[in-house]
Amino acid sequence: MSLRSPLGRVRGLGSAKQGVSHFLWQRLTAVALVPLAIWFVISVVSLAGADYSHFRTWLSWPGNTTLMILLIFAVFRHAQLGVQVVVEDYVHDAGLKLVSLIAVKFIALFFGVFAAVSVLRVVFVGG
């Protein structure tokens, strides 16, 4: 016995089996952002008035580098998931929805990698 309607079975419509994964990732990134954001705010306040060399020394500590990169990826993944929900809910044209979803993923990936490379450049190259 199936809970799907005969029309749903014929069309092949139904769950894409991705809702739970999306929900869990969105909640996981939200939970991860709480301590990371607190760490970031405390760090910014403690670095107020510091010059570039002091900032570079601070960022060169492996713990700060790791936390900064984790913050970057959590922020961009969380933002990508949130914008994806908005696009899925409010863009009704199938072609535009597909293009928008692909663009959102690539934009989030690009800026996340760009920010991480920028952090690594400051740490390893110095400028």
Accessible surface in RSA format (square Angstrom, percent):
REM  Atomic radii and reference values for relative SASA: ProtOr
REM  Chains: A
REM  Algorithm: Lee & Richards
REM  Probe-radius: 1.40
REM  Slices: 20
REM RES _ NUM      All-atoms   Total-Side   Main-Chain    Non-polar    All polar
REM                ABS   REL    ABS   REL    ABS   REL    ABS   REL    ABS   REL
RES MET A   1   232.76 120.5 138.78  91.8  93.99 223.8 117.37  99.8 115.39 152.9
RES SER A   2    58.37  49.3  33.01  44.1  25.36  58.4  30.38  64.7  27.99  39.2
RES LEU A   3   174.52  97.2 137.79  98.6  36.73  92.3 141.63  99.5  32.90  88.5
RES ARG A   4   109.12  45.8  97.76  49.8  11.36  27.1  55.02  75.2  54.10  32.8
RES SER A   5    63.28  53.5  51.01  68.1  12.27  28.3  44.43  94.6  18.85  26.4
RES PRO A   6    93.22  67.9  91.71  83.6   1.51   5.5  92.92  76.7   0.29   1.8
RES LEU A   7   103.16  57.5  98.61  70.5   4.55  11.4 101.54  71.3   1.63   4.4
RES GLY A   8    13.55  16.7   0.00   N/A  13.55  16.7  13.09  35.9   0.45   1.0
RES ARG A   9   118.08  49.6  97.52  49.7  20.57  49.0  46.28  63.3  71.80  43.5
RES VAL A  10   126.63  83.3  95.13  86.1  31.50  75.9 102.43  89.0  24.20  65.6
RES ARG A  11   150.82  63.3 118.95  60.6  31.86  75.9  34.08  46.6 116.73  70.7
RES GLY A  12    60.39  74.5   0.00   N/A  60.39  74.5  29.25  80.3  31.14  69.7
RES LEU A  13   100.91  56.2  97.23  69.6   3.68   9.3  99.35  69.8   1.56   4.2
RES GLY A  14    58.25  71.8   0.00   N/A  58.25  71.8  28.69  78.7  29.56  66.2
RES SER A  15    86.36  73.0  47.92  64.0  38.44  88.6  41.65  88.7  44.71  62.6
RES ALA A  16    83.55  76.8  54.72  84.4  28.83  65.6  65.48  92.2  18.07  47.9
RES LYS A  17   169.49  82.7 139.10  85.4  30.38  72.3 110.25  99.2  59.23  63.1
RES GLN A  18   125.64  70.3 123.86  90.5   1.78   4.2  29.10  62.0  96.53  73.2
RES GLY A  19    54.69  67.4   0.00   N/A  54.69  67.4  41.58 114.1  13.11  29.4
RES VAL A  20   111.77  73.5 108.53  98.3   3.24   7.8 110.47  96.0   1.30   3.5
RES SER A  21    57.81  48.9  51.21  68.3   6.61  15.2  33.58  71.5  24.24  34.0
RES HIS A  22    34.62  18.9  29.86  20.8   4.77  12.2  29.22  30.1   5.40   6.3
RES PHE A  23   102.46  51.3 100.76  62.4   1.70   4.4 102.34  62.0   0.12   0.3
RES LEU A  24   103.89  57.9 101.57  72.7   2.32   5.8 101.85  71.5   2.05   5.5
RES TRP A  25   112.61  45.2 111.81  54.1   0.80   1.9  88.82  47.4  23.80  38.6
RES GLN A  26    33.40  18.7  33.31  24.3   0.09   0.2   4.61   9.8  28.79  21.8
RES ARG A  27   110.83  46.5 110.39  56.3   0.44   1.1  46.72  63.8  64.11  38.9
RES LEU A  28   103.00  57.4  98.88  70.7   4.12  10.4 102.42  71.9   0.57   1.5
RES THR A  29     7.51   5.3   6.95   7.0   0.57   1.4   7.51  10.1   0.00   0.0
RES ALA A  30    37.55  34.5  32.05  49.5   5.50  12.5  34.59  48.7   2.96   7.8
RES VAL A  31   104.45  68.7 101.71  92.1   2.74   6.6 103.93  90.3   0.52   1.4
RES ALA A  32    36.34  33.4  28.64  44.2   7.71  17.5  35.99  50.7   0.36   1.0
RES LEU A  33    30.34  16.9  29.86  21.4   0.48   1.2  30.10  21.1   0.24   0.7
RES VAL A  34    91.49  60.2  86.04  77.9   5.45  13.1  91.06  79.1   0.43   1.2
RES PRO A  35    79.89  58.2  73.21  66.7   6.68  24.3  75.95  62.7   3.94  24.5
RES LEU A  36    15.72   8.8  15.52  11.1   0.20   0.5  15.72  11.0   0.00   0.0
RES ALA A  37    43.55  40.0  41.90  64.7   1.64   3.7  43.55  61.3   0.00   0.0
RES ILE A  38    99.66  56.7  96.21  71.7   3.45   8.3  99.53  71.7   0.14   0.4
RES TRP A  39    45.71  18.3  40.62  19.7   5.09  12.0  39.23  20.9   6.48  10.5
RES PHE A  40    75.60  37.8  75.60  46.8   0.00   0.0  75.60  45.8   0.00   0.0
RES VAL A  41    89.30  58.8  87.75  79.4   1.54   3.7  89.25  77.6   0.04   0.1
RES ILE A  42   111.01  63.2 107.98  80.4   3.03   7.3 110.29  79.4   0.73   2.0
RES SER A  43     8.11   6.9   6.01   8.0   2.10   4.8   3.02   6.4   5.09   7.1
RES VAL A  44    77.52  51.0  74.46  67.4   3.06   7.4  75.72  65.8   1.80   4.9
RES VAL A  45   104.48  68.8  93.19  84.4  11.29  27.2  96.12  83.5   8.36  22.7
RES SER A  46    79.98  67.6  44.66  59.6  35.32  81.4  47.12 100.3  32.86  46.0
RES LEU A  47    25.12  14.0  17.21  12.3   7.91  19.9  17.74  12.5   7.38  19.9
RES ALA A  48    81.37  74.8  48.55  74.9  32.82  74.7  57.62  81.1  23.75  62.9
RES GLY A  49    89.82 110.8   0.00   N/A  89.82 110.8  44.75 122.8  45.07 100.9
RES ALA A  50    41.70  38.3   6.76  10.4  34.94  79.5  15.71  22.1  25.99  68.8
RES ASP A  51    91.45  64.1  78.60  78.2  12.85  30.4  49.09 115.5  42.37  42.3
RES TYR A  52   110.21  51.5  98.80  56.2  11.41  29.7 102.73  77.2   7.49   9.2
RES SER A  53    68.40  57.8  63.27  84.4   5.13  11.8  49.37 105.1  19.03  26.7
RES HIS A  54    96.90  53.0  92.13  64.0   4.77  12.2  60.48  62.3  36.41  42.4
RES PHE A  55    65.11  32.6  65.11  40.3   0.00   0.0  65.11  39.5   0.00   0.0
RES ARG A  56    76.14  32.0  76.14  38.8   0.00   0.0   8.26  11.3  67.87  41.1
RES THR A  57    98.79  70.3  89.07  90.3   9.73  23.2  68.03  91.4  30.76  46.5
RES TRP A  58    45.32  18.2  36.74  17.8   8.58  20.1  33.75  18.0  11.57  18.8
RES LEU A  59     2.77   1.5   2.77   2.0   0.00   0.0   2.77   1.9   0.00   0.0
RES SER A  60    44.34  37.5  29.94  40.0  14.41  33.2  25.81  55.0  18.54  26.0
RES TRP A  61   152.80  61.3 147.74  71.5   5.06  11.9 124.91  66.6  27.89  45.2
RES PRO A  62    96.76  70.5  91.16  83.1   5.60  20.4  96.66  79.8   0.10   0.7
RES GLY A  63    20.95  25.8   0.00   N/A  20.95  25.8  19.07  52.3   1.88   4.2
RES ASN A  64    13.94   9.6  13.94  13.5   0.00   0.0   0.00   0.0  13.94  13.5
RES THR A  65    15.22  10.8  15.22  15.4   0.00   0.0  14.69  19.7   0.52   0.8
RES THR A  66    75.25  53.5  70.93  71.9   4.32  10.3  50.67  68.1  24.58  37.2
RES LEU A  67    56.46  31.4  56.46  40.4   0.00   0.0  56.46  39.7   0.00   0.0
RES MET A  68    20.61  10.7  20.61  13.6   0.00   0.0  10.71   9.1   9.90  13.1
RES ILE A  69    35.62  20.3  35.62  26.5   0.00   0.0  35.62  25.7   0.00   0.0
RES LEU A  70    93.33  52.0  91.47  65.4   1.86   4.7  91.53  64.3   1.80   4.8
RES LEU A  71    18.37  10.2  18.37  13.1   0.00   0.0  18.37  12.9   0.00   0.0
RES ILE A  72    19.19  10.9  16.94  12.6   2.25   5.4  19.19  13.8   0.00   0.0
RES PHE A  73    88.47  44.3  86.31  53.5   2.17   5.6  86.69  52.6   1.78   5.1
RES ALA A  74    12.31  11.3   7.25  11.2   5.06  11.5  11.35  16.0   0.96   2.5
RES VAL A  75    63.10  41.5  61.14  55.3   1.96   4.7  61.77  53.7   1.33   3.6
RES PHE A  76    59.34  29.7  59.17  36.7   0.17   0.4  59.34  36.0   0.00   0.0
RES ARG A  77    85.53  35.9  80.56  41.1   4.97  11.8  37.54  51.3  47.98  29.1
RES HIS A  78    54.76  29.9  54.07  37.6   0.68   1.8  26.46  27.3  28.30  32.9
RES ALA A  79    48.26  44.4  38.64  59.6   9.62  21.9  47.84  67.4   0.42   1.1
RES GLN A  80     9.88   5.5   7.72   5.6   2.16   5.1   5.86  12.5   4.02   3.0
RES LEU A  81     3.20   1.8   3.20   2.3   0.00   0.0   3.20   2.2   0.00   0.0
RES GLY A  82    24.47  30.2   0.00   N/A  24.47  30.2  22.56  61.9   1.92   4.3
RES VAL A  83    68.66  45.2  67.90  61.5   0.76   1.8  68.26  59.3   0.40   1.1
RES GLN A  84    25.00  14.0  25.00  18.3   0.00   0.0   0.56   1.2  24.44  18.5
RES VAL A  85    50.90  33.5  50.79  46.0   0.11   0.3  50.90  44.2   0.00   0.0
RES VAL A  86    83.28  54.8  82.74  74.9   0.54   1.3  83.26  72.3   0.03   0.1
RES VAL A  87    14.69   9.7  14.02  12.7   0.67   1.6  14.69  12.8   0.00   0.0
RES GLU A  88    71.92  41.3  59.91  45.3  12.01  28.6  19.69  38.1  52.23  42.6
RES ASP A  89    82.50  57.8  65.18  64.9  17.32  41.0  15.49  36.4  67.02  66.8
RES TYR A  90   161.97  75.6 144.42  82.2  17.55  45.7  96.53  72.5  65.44  80.7
RES VAL A  91    31.60  20.8  28.39  25.7   3.21   7.7  31.59  27.5   0.01   0.0
RES HIS A  92   157.49  86.1 126.13  87.7  31.37  80.2  89.75  92.5  67.74  78.8
RES ASP A  93    88.78  62.2  78.08  77.7  10.70  25.3  31.05  73.1  57.73  57.6
RES ALA A  94    82.13  75.5  68.95 106.4  13.18  30.0  73.08 102.9   9.05  24.0
RES GLY A  95    42.96  53.0   0.00   N/A  42.96  53.0  38.03 104.4   4.93  11.1
RES LEU A  96   101.97  56.8  96.12  68.8   5.84  14.7  99.91  70.2   2.05   5.5
RES LYS A  97    58.35  28.5  58.35  35.8   0.00   0.0  22.66  20.4  35.69  38.0
RES LEU A  98   108.62  60.5 106.82  76.4   1.79   4.5 108.31  76.1   0.31   0.8
RES VAL A  99    96.39  63.4  94.56  85.6   1.83   4.4  95.73  83.2   0.66   1.8
RES SER A 100    24.47  20.7  19.52  26.1   4.95  11.4  11.76  25.0  12.71  17.8
RES LEU A 101    30.84  17.2  30.43  21.8   0.41   1.0  30.50  21.4   0.34   0.9
RES ILE A 102    81.17  46.2  80.13  59.7   1.04   2.5  81.13  58.4   0.04   0.1
RES ALA A 103    40.32  37.1  33.95  52.4   6.37  14.5  40.32  56.8   0.00   0.0
RES VAL A 104    24.85  16.4  22.31  20.2   2.54   6.1  24.00  20.9   0.85   2.3
RES LYS A 105   100.98  49.3  96.19  59.0   4.79  11.4  66.69  60.0  34.29  36.5
RES PHE A 106   133.19  66.6 130.84  81.0   2.36   6.1 131.20  79.5   1.99   5.7
RES ILE A 107    97.19  55.3  95.57  71.2   1.62   3.9  97.19  70.0   0.00   0.0
RES ALA A 108    15.36  14.1  11.05  17.1   4.31   9.8  13.92  19.6   1.44   3.8
RES LEU A 109   107.79  60.0 100.73  72.1   7.06  17.7 106.97  75.1   0.82   2.2
RES PHE A 110   119.91  60.0 113.12  70.1   6.80  17.7 119.16  72.2   0.75   2.1
RES PHE A 111    97.88  49.0  96.80  60.0   1.07   2.8  96.80  58.7   1.07   3.1
RES GLY A 112     1.25   1.5   0.00   N/A   1.25   1.5   1.25   3.4   0.00   0.0
RES VAL A 113    69.40  45.7  69.19  62.6   0.22   0.5  69.40  60.3   0.00   0.0
RES PHE A 114   123.21  61.6 118.46  73.4   4.74  12.3 122.81  74.5   0.40   1.1
RES ALA A 115    25.15  23.1  20.98  32.4   4.17   9.5  24.55  34.6   0.60   1.6
RES ALA A 116     7.88   7.2   7.88  12.2   0.00   0.0   7.88  11.1   0.00   0.0
RES VAL A 117    85.80  56.5  85.42  77.3   0.38   0.9  85.53  74.3   0.27   0.7
RES SER A 118    44.26  37.4  40.70  54.3   3.57   8.2  32.43  69.1  11.83  16.6
RES VAL A 119    16.32  10.7  14.87  13.5   1.45   3.5  16.24  14.1   0.08   0.2
RES LEU A 120    66.45  37.0  65.41  46.8   1.03   2.6  65.72  46.2   0.73   2.0
RES ARG A 121   126.43  53.1 121.56  62.0   4.87  11.6  36.82  50.3  89.61  54.3
RES VAL A 122    26.29  17.3  26.29  23.8   0.00   0.0  26.29  22.8   0.00   0.0
RES VAL A 123    17.07  11.2   8.83   8.0   8.24  19.9   8.83   7.7   8.24  22.3
RES PHE A 124   151.90  76.0 122.27  75.7  29.63  77.1 124.66  75.6  27.24  78.0
RES VAL A 125   102.57  67.5  73.39  66.4  29.18  70.3  77.36  67.2  25.21  68.4
RES GLY A 126    18.51  22.8   0.00   N/A  18.51  22.8   6.59  18.1  11.92  26.7
RES GLY A 127    58.74  72.4   0.00   N/A  58.74  72.4  31.53  86.5  27.20  60.9
END  Absolute sums over single chains surface
CHAIN  1 A     9039.1       7666.6       1372.4       6917.6       2121.5
END  Absolute sums over all chains
TOTAL          9039.1       7666.6       1372.4       6917.6       2121.5
